[in-house]
Amino acid sequence: MKIRTNFSLKSFNSFNVPVVTPEIFFPSTLKELAEIPVAKATSSYILGEGTNSLFCQTSAPIIIKPSLMGIEVNESDEYFKVKVACAENWHDFVLFCIKHGIFGLENLALIPGSVGAAPVQNIGAYGIEVCDFIESVSWFDFAQQKQINFTNAQCQFGYRDSIFKQALNGSGIITHVNFVFPKAWQAVNSYQGLSDIASPVTPEAIMAKVIQLRQAKLPDPKDLPNAGSFFKNPIVKEALFNKLHHQYSTMPHYRQSNGDIKLAAGWLIEQTGLKGFRQHGVGVHENQALVIINYESEQGEQIVALSVYIQEQVMAKFNIQLVPEVRFIGANGELRNANTGSENESHT
């Protein structure tokens, strides 16, 4: 197994923060995963493509960067079942599916990151979440030194959340994701931006539109170091929404099945006047307020400081606490929230 010490992670995180890890492991098989000492494995941070990780301090924890690859497809009369190794690139996997007539993930095109990271965050976009198509997740447990399968229900998927981000965080690693796709495809194109696709609506047309929308809205991390959407879209109770909507009639909102209302975090930030704001080498993107850019800072702390300032401004104006979607990583591992120590919920 490839192992490196005192290794720079600058090119391994999309914020381009020049943090150093004391040791990094690159396991490519389950056997190599089992070779990592349990004490080191349980104190490590699992790094995929680094597109949702913010290294906040001057050093990083031990890193495990898996390189398991491979895609297996089986089909029945009604379904495709696809087993995908964790290090496969997510967008490449979406392209693979479309190419082979396997439809359902087209709304999730161009989301950065690896397949193994997708269930952790339960990635979603344009009316689809990845959990809609996950049958089970294969997990290598560090303490037990064996692989365990979690059913969809056992994964405890929520909005940008799962058991892998909560109770199982730090205790193992996703090795494979097992998908199931019905052959009877149904378009999901009612979301804003997709509803004007010309008939006939095809998976290819949806994917092309999603790619167009994402490229227009989100800057390429290779050009401007960023992690995409920095904050989750807050979900609030109807009473708070009604109060705000009376004052801001154009406020974008999406009613949830339980009656709560999802708001657009980018719109909230924009209303505070922070779109295009810069300080200490970092800033809010001038075209999309939900994106924080690292223009020239060498310190993750500056990105954290800006994110806290954004939270304070949104709280002051709307009485809503924005929760980061990006994961904060300190010298000893993941921080629940860099400024409070825990994840906050939206005020009601």
C-alpha positions in Angstrom: 0.0 0.0 0.0 1.2 3.5 -0.8 1.9 5.5 2.4 3.4 9.0 2.6 4.5 11.1 5.6 4.5 14.9 6.1 2.4 15.1 3.0 0.9 18.4 1.6 -2.8 18.3 0.9 -2.9 21.6 -1.0 -3.8 19.8 -4.3 -6.1 17.4 -2.5 -8.7 20.0 -1.3 -10.7 22.3 -3.6 -10.1 25.3 -1.3 -6.4 24.9 -2.1 -5.4 25.3 1.6 -1.7 24.3 2.0 -2.1 22.1 5.1 0.2 19.1 5.9 -0.9 15.7 7.2 1.6 13.7 9.3 0.6 10.5 7.4 -1.6 9.5 4.5 -2.7 6.0 3.4 -3.8 5.1 -0.1 -5.5 1.7 0.2 -6.7 0.2 -3.1 -8.2 -3.1 -1.7 -10.0 -4.3 1.4 -6.8 -6.2 2.3 -4.9 -3.0 2.3 -7.6 -1.3 4.4 -7.2 -4.0 7.0 -3.4 -3.3 7.1 -3.9 0.2 8.5 -3.4 0.0 12.3 -6.8 0.4 14.1 -5.5 3.2 16.3 -4.5 5.2 13.3 -7.6 4.4 11.3 -10.0 5.5 14.0 -8.2 8.8 14.5 -8.0 9.5 10.7 -10.1 11.6 8.3 -11.4 9.9 5.2 -10.7 12.1 2.2 -12.4 11.6 -1.2 -11.7 14.2 -3.8 -11.6 17.0 -1.2 -14.4 19.0 -2.7 -16.4 19.3 0.5 -13.6 19.5 3.1 -12.2 22.7 4.7 -9.0 22.3 6.6 -9.3 24.9 9.4 -6.0 24.6 11.2 -2.3 24.7 10.4 -2.1 20.9 10.4 -4.3 18.0 9.4 -5.1 14.6 11.0 -4.0 11.3 9.6 -5.6 10.9 6.2 -7.0 7.8 4.5 -7.6 8.4 0.8 -9.1 5.3 -0.6 -8.4 4.4 -4.3 -10.8 1.4 -4.7 -12.1 1.4 -8.3 -14.6 -0.5 -10.4 -18.2 -0.6 -11.6 -20.3 -3.7 -11.9 -23.7 -3.8 -13.6 -26.4 -6.5 -13.3 -29.9 -6.3 -14.6 -33.3 -8.0 -14.4 -36.4 -7.4 -16.4 -37.4 -4.4 -14.2 -34.1 -3.0 -12.7 -30.5 -2.2 -13.2 -28.3 -2.9 -10.1 -24.9 -1.2 -10.1 -22.1 -1.7 -7.6 -19.6 1.1 -7.6 -16.3 1.4 -5.7 -15.8 4.4 -3.5 -13.0 6.2 -5.4 -14.9 6.4 -8.7 -15.5 10.0 -9.7 -19.2 10.9 -9.2 -19.8 12.8 -12.4 -17.9 10.2 -14.4 -20.3 7.6 -12.9 -23.3 9.6 -13.9 -21.9 9.8 -17.5 -21.3 6.0 -17.4 -25.0 5.4 -16.4 -26.3 7.7 -19.2 -24.1 6.0 -21.8 -25.3 2.6 -20.8 -29.0 3.5 -20.7 -29.2 3.5 -16.9 -31.3 6.5 -15.9 -32.1 8.4 -12.7 -29.0 10.3 -11.7 -29.1 12.8 -14.6 -30.3 15.6 -12.2 -27.1 15.0 -10.1 -24.6 15.6 -13.0 -21.5 17.6 -12.4 -21.6 17.4 -8.6 -18.0 17.3 -7.6 -16.6 14.5 -5.5 -16.3 10.7 -5.3 -19.0 8.0 -5.3 -18.0 7.0 -1.7 -18.7 10.5 -0.4 -22.1 10.8 -2.0 -24.0 8.8 0.6 -22.2 10.5 3.5 -23.7 13.9 2.5 -26.7 12.4 0.8 -26.0 14.7 -2.1 -28.9 16.2 -4.0 -29.9 18.7 -6.6 -32.8 19.6 -8.8 -35.4 17.5 -7.0 -33.3 14.3 -6.6 -31.3 12.9 -3.7 -28.8 10.1 -4.1 -30.6 8.1 -1.4 -33.5 7.7 -3.9 -31.4 5.1 -5.8 -29.2 3.5 -3.1 -30.1 0.0 -2.2 -27.3 -0.5 0.3 -23.9 0.7 1.3 -20.8 -1.5 1.9 -18.9 -0.3 5.0 -15.5 -1.4 6.3 -15.6 -1.2 10.1 -12.1 -0.3 11.5 -12.6 -1.9 15.0 -14.2 -5.1 13.7 -11.8 -5.2 10.7 -14.6 -6.5 8.4 -17.1 -5.3 5.9 -20.7 -4.6 6.8 -23.7 -3.9 4.5 -26.2 -1.2 5.5 -29.6 -1.2 3.9 -31.1 2.1 2.7 -33.2 2.4 5.9 -30.2 1.6 8.1 -28.2 4.5 6.4 -30.6 6.9 8.1 -30.6 9.3 5.2 -31.7 12.9 5.8 -31.2 16.3 4.2 -27.4 16.3 3.5 -27.1 13.8 6.2 -26.6 10.1 7.0 -25.5 7.7 9.7 -22.0 7.9 8.1 -21.9 11.6 9.0 -23.3 11.0 12.4 -23.1 7.9 14.6 -20.5 6.1 12.3 -18.4 9.1 11.7 -14.7 8.2 12.0 -15.3 4.5 12.7 -15.0 3.1 9.2 -15.1 3.8 5.5 -17.6 3.3 2.7 -16.0 0.9 0.2 -18.9 0.4 -2.3 -22.3 1.9 -3.0 -25.0 -0.4 -4.4 -27.5 1.3 -6.6 -30.9 0.1 -8.0 -32.4 1.9 -11.0 -35.9 1.1 -12.3 -36.0 0.6 -16.1 -39.3 2.4 -16.1 -37.7 5.9 -16.0 -39.7 8.9 -14.9 -38.4 12.4 -15.6 -38.0 14.8 -12.6 -38.1 18.2 -14.3 -40.4 20.3 -12.3 -37.6 22.1 -10.5 -36.8 25.7 -11.4 -34.6 25.7 -14.5 -35.6 22.3 -15.8 -39.3 22.9 -16.5 -38.7 24.6 -19.8 -36.9 21.7 -21.4 -38.4 21.1 -24.8 -40.4 17.9 -25.5 -39.7 15.1 -25.6 -37.9 15.3 -22.2 -35.1 12.8 -22.1 -32.5 11.9 -19.5 -29.8 13.2 -21.8 -31.7 16.5 -22.2 -32.1 16.8 -18.4 -28.4 16.1 -17.8 -27.3 18.7 -20.4 -29.5 21.3 -18.8 -28.3 20.5 -15.3 -24.7 20.8 -16.5 -25.5 24.1 -18.2 -27.1 25.5 -15.1 -24.3 24.4 -12.7 -21.6 25.7 -14.9 -23.4 29.1 -15.1 -24.0 29.3 -11.4 -20.9 27.7 -9.8 -17.3 28.6 -10.4 -14.8 25.8 -11.3 -12.6 25.1 -8.3 -9.6 24.9 -10.7 -10.1 28.6 -11.5 -11.4 29.9 -8.2 -10.8 27.5 -5.2 -14.2 26.7 -3.6 -16.3 23.9 -2.3 -19.5 24.7 -4.2 -22.5 25.4 -1.9 -21.0 26.3 1.5 -24.3 26.3 3.5 -27.3 24.0 3.5 -30.6 25.5 2.4 -32.4 26.1 5.8 -35.7 24.5 6.5 -38.0 26.5 8.8 -41.4 26.2 10.3 -44.4 27.7 8.5 -44.9 30.4 11.1 -41.5 31.9 10.6 -41.8 31.6 6.8 -45.2 33.4 6.8 -43.6 36.2 8.8 -40.7 36.5 6.5 -42.7 36.1 3.3 -45.0 39.0 4.4 -41.9 41.2 4.5 -40.1 39.6 1.5 -42.7 38.6 -1.0 -40.2 37.4 -3.7 -38.4 35.1 -1.2 -37.8 31.7 -3.0 -39.3 28.8 -1.0 -40.0 25.1 -1.4 -42.7 23.5 0.7 -41.7 20.1 2.2 -43.9 17.1 2.6 -44.2 17.7 6.4 -45.3 21.3 5.9 -42.0 22.9 6.7 -40.5 25.3 4.2 -37.0 25.1 2.6 -35.5 28.5 1.9 -32.6 29.4 -0.5 -29.5 30.1 1.5 -27.9 31.9 -1.4 -30.8 34.3 -1.6 -30.7 35.0 2.2 -27.0 35.8 2.0 -27.5 38.0 -1.1 -30.1 40.1 0.8 -27.5 40.9 3.5 -25.4 42.7 0.8 -22.5 40.2 1.0 -22.5 39.1 -2.6 -19.0 39.9 -3.8 -17.8 40.8 -0.3 -14.0 40.1 0.3 -11.8 40.1 3.4 -8.3 38.7 4.1 -7.9 37.0 0.8 -11.3 35.2 0.8 -14.7 36.3 -0.3 -18.3 35.6 -1.4 -18.6 34.8 -5.1 -19.8 37.8 -7.1 -22.4 35.7 -9.1 -23.5 33.1 -6.5 -23.7 34.2 -2.8 -23.8 30.6 -1.6 -20.2 30.0 -2.7 -17.1 31.1 -0.7 -13.9 31.6 -2.7 -10.4 31.3 -1.5 -8.8 34.0 -3.6 -5.3 34.1 -2.1 -5.4 33.0 1.6 -3.0 30.4 2.9 -5.1 29.9 6.0 -8.3 27.9 6.3 -9.1 30.0 9.4 -9.9 33.0 7.2 -12.5 30.9 5.3 -14.0 29.9 8.7 -14.0 33.5 9.8 -15.9 34.6 6.7 -18.4 31.8 7.1 -19.1 32.9 10.7 -19.6 36.5 9.6 -22.1 35.4 6.9 -24.0 33.4 9.5 -24.1 36.4 11.9 -25.4 38.7 9.1 -28.1 36.2 8.1 -29.1 35.7 11.7 -29.4 39.4 12.3 -31.6 40.0 9.3 -33.7 36.9 9.2 -33.4 35.1 12.6 -32.2 32.0 10.7 -29.0 30.1 11.6 -27.3 28.9 8.4 -25.6 25.5 8.8 -22.5 24.7 6.8 -22.7 21.9 4.3 -18.9 21.9 4.0 -17.1 19.7 6.6 -14.7 21.5 8.9 -11.5 19.5 9.6 -9.1 20.4 12.4 -5.7 18.9 13.4 -7.3 16.0 15.3 -10.2 15.3 12.9 -13.6 16.7 12.0 -15.1 19.5 13.9 -18.9 19.5 14.3 -19.0 23.2 13.6 -15.9 25.4 13.7 -17.5 28.3 15.6 -19.9 26.6 18.0 -18.7 23.0 18.4 -22.0 21.6 17.3 -24.5 21.7 14.4 -27.3 24.3 14.8 -30.8 24.1 13.6 -32.8 26.9 12.0 -34.6 29.1 14.5 -38.4 28.8 14.4 
